[in-house]
Amino acid sequence: MRIVIALAAPAFAANYTTPRELLESIYQSYATDTFPEDSEEIYSSHLKGLFAADRERTPEGEIGALDFDPFVNGQDYDLADLVIDEPVVSGETATSTVRFVNLGEKNVLDISMVREADGWKIDNVESVEGEVQWKLTEILVEIPAVAQ
């Protein structure tokens, strides 16, 4: 079942009791241009570890392996036609497909979530349609080429 959301949730609450709350909060931030100071609070412990390892191996002043925003599949955004499919929950994990148009380009993302002690968190984001398909967890383990 797909549900079009009205984007009325607050941006990035501390704890998310459902996967839907988490996803609606993330995309509400893009609708209002209101983002939290700690953007990693929405990520699982596993994903936070991958981000930390990427920062550790990235030379100072360089961009790490991730050079775009995975939730909009780009560096800039002007989102339209946002649809968040009802998350499918299986125990402590959940997945949902998010569809939108960003700057005229159709995007389809599969977002994996995990329930941790402080609520639902993003565990992976995957672009599943279009010219370039990717998985956030795979991008973060790649070692970026350093300009020489």
N, C-alpha and C positions, 0 to 999 in steps of 0.2 A: 504494500500500500504506500502511495506517495502522498505527502502532505505539503502544501505550500505554506510556509510560515509567514506570519505577519511582522516578524522582527520587532517584538516589543519587550524582549528580555533585557535585563541590565548587562553591561559588558563585563565579562570575566569575573564571576563571583568566586569566592574562595573554595567552596565545595559544591560539587554537582551531584545531585542524588539520582539523576537519570542521564543516560547518554544523550537524549534529546536536549535536555537543558544545556549540556556542554556545547553541543553543535550550534544551537540557537544563539548562545552567548557569543561564540566565536564570530559568527556571521553578523550578529548585531553590531559588533565593533566596526565592521566595514561599512555598515549602513550609517553609522553615526560618526565615524572617524574618531572614535574614543577607544584607546588601547591602554592596557595596564602597563605599569612600569616594569613588572616582572612578567614578560611574555612567556616564560617557560613554565609558569604555574599550571598550565593546562596539559603539560606533557607527562607521560608516565615516567617512572624511575628509570626504566630501560632507555627511553628516548632521551631523557636528560643526560644520561651517561654517554650516549652517542654524541650529543651536542658538545658536552664537556671534552670528550676525546678529540673532536674536530677542532675545537678552540685551542687545545693543548698543542696539537701538531701544526697549527697554522702560524706562520711567521707573523710577528707584530706588524700591523699595518696592512696585512693582506686579507683578502676575503677567503673564508673557508670554503668547504665543498658545496655548501648551499648558497646560491647567489640569487635566489628568488623566494617569494612567499608561497609555500606549498598550498595554502588554503585558497589562494586565488590563481594559482598556476602562472604567476608572473611577478614582475617587479612593481607594476602599477595596477590599479584596479578601478573599474567602473562596472560594478556587478548589476546584472539584470536577470530576470526569470529564474531566481533562486528557488530550488526545490530540494528539500531534505527528505529522503525516504525514511520511513519509520525504521528506527534501529532494530536490528535482530539481535536479541540478547541470548547468550548461551552461557549460563553460570556467571563467571566473573569477566567475560568478554562480550563485546558487542561490535557490530559492523553496520555501517549505513552508507548509502550512495548519495552523493551530493551533486546536483546538476545546476549549472548556471552559465550565463554568457558573460565573459569578461572582455571588455574592449572589442566587442563584436565577434569573439571566438567562443564557440561552444566548448564546455568543459564537463567532464564526468570524473569525479573522484570517489574512490572507495576509502572510507575512513574507518580504521580499526581503533577500538577503545578498550580499556581495561579498568576494572574497579579496583582502586587501591584504598588504603585506610582512610584517606581524606576525600574520597569520592571518585567519580569517573574521570579518566584522563585519556588523552590521545596517545595511542601506541604506534600508529603508522598512518601515513597518507599515501595513496597511490593514484596516479593518473592512469586511467584505464582506456581512454579513447583519444584519438587525435594523432598527429604526426609524431609527437614525442611522448612516450610513456615512461614513467619512472616510479620508483618507490622511495620514499623519504629515508627509510632505514638503509637502503643500498647506497643512496647518495652520501649519507653521513659517514659511511665506512670507507668511501673512496678517498684516496690521498690526492688533493688538488695539485695540479702542475704549478710550479713556482716559476714566475718570469725570471729569465736569466739574462 
